Amino acid sequence: MRLDELADGYTNIEFRGTSVVVTLNNGKDSFEVKKTLGSQRRLEKYRQRFREELEVILGVFDEVLTKDNLF
């Protein structure tokens, strides 16, 4: 439940052998550029949005790793 809250959507964790696959379904196309980067200002807006999206993803991983005491 906490992961869904952090992701602002649905999370799924799947264990495959020694790998773990984490998916987030929040209805967003993360890291997608929808318009032509015609200006430095637009590029900076995309960079900031990408940073915010990455923070969400890293927050989910931090929660998983902290919760399972993997450190």
RORO-749122 format. One record per residue (C-alpha): residue in three letters; x, y, z. Coordinates in steps of 0.2 Angstrom, whole numbers, padded with zeros to 4 digits. Example, Ala and Ser with C-alpha at 12.3 -4.5 7.8 and 13.67 -1.06 7.14 Angstrom:
ala/0062/-0022/0039 $
ser/0068/-0005/0036 $
END
This chain:
met/0000/0000/0000 $
arg/0014/0012/0004 $
leu/0022/0009/-0013 $
asp/0006/0013/-0022 $
glu/0006/0029/-0012 $
leu/0023/0034/-0016 $
ala/0021/0030/-0035 $
asp/0004/0038/-0035 $
gly/-0003/0023/-0044 $
tyr/-0001/0004/-0044 $
thr/0015/-0005/-0041 $
asn/0020/-0023/-0045 $
ile/0035/-0033/-0039 $
glu/0039/-0049/-0047 $
phe/0054/-0060/-0042 $
arg/0062/-0070/-0056 $
gly/0076/-0081/-0050 $
thr/0089/-0069/-0043 $
ser/0081/-0053/-0051 $
val/0067/-0042/-0046 $
val/0056/-0033/-0058 $
val/0047/-0017/-0051 $
thr/0033/-0009/-0062 $
leu/0024/0007/-0058 $
asn/0007/0011/-0067 $
asn/0003/0029/-0063 $
gly/-0005/0033/-0080 $
lys/0011/0043/-0085 $
asp/0023/0040/-0099 $
ser/0039/0044/-0089 $
phe/0054/0051/-0097 $
glu/0044/0054/-0113 $
val/0047/0070/-0124 $
lys/0030/0075/-0132 $
lys/0036/0091/-0141 $
thr/0051/0096/-0151 $
leu/0064/0104/-0140 $
gly/0064/0121/-0148 $
ser/0071/0131/-0134 $
gln/0083/0129/-0119 $
arg/0068/0134/-0108 $
arg/0058/0119/-0114 $
leu/0073/0107/-0112 $
glu/0075/0113/-0094 $
lys/0057/0110/-0090 $
tyr/0059/0092/-0097 $
arg/0074/0090/-0087 $
gln/0065/0095/-0071 $
arg/0050/0084/-0075 $
phe/0062/0069/-0077 $
arg/0071/0073/-0061 $
glu/0054/0072/-0052 $
glu/0049/0056/-0061 $
leu/0066/0048/-0056 $
glu/0063/0054/-0038 $
val/0047/0044/-0037 $
ile/0055/0028/-0044 $
leu/0070/0030/-0032 $
gly/0058/0033/-0018 $
val/0049/0016/-0022 $
phe/0066/0007/-0022 $
asp/0071/0015/-0006 $
glu/0055/0010/0002 $
val/0057/-0008/-0004 $
leu/0076/-0009/0001 $
thr/0073/-0001/0018 $
lys/0057/-0012/0022 $
asp/0066/-0028/0018 $
asn/0082/-0023/0028 $
leu/0093/-0027/0013 $
phe/0107/-0016/0019 $
END
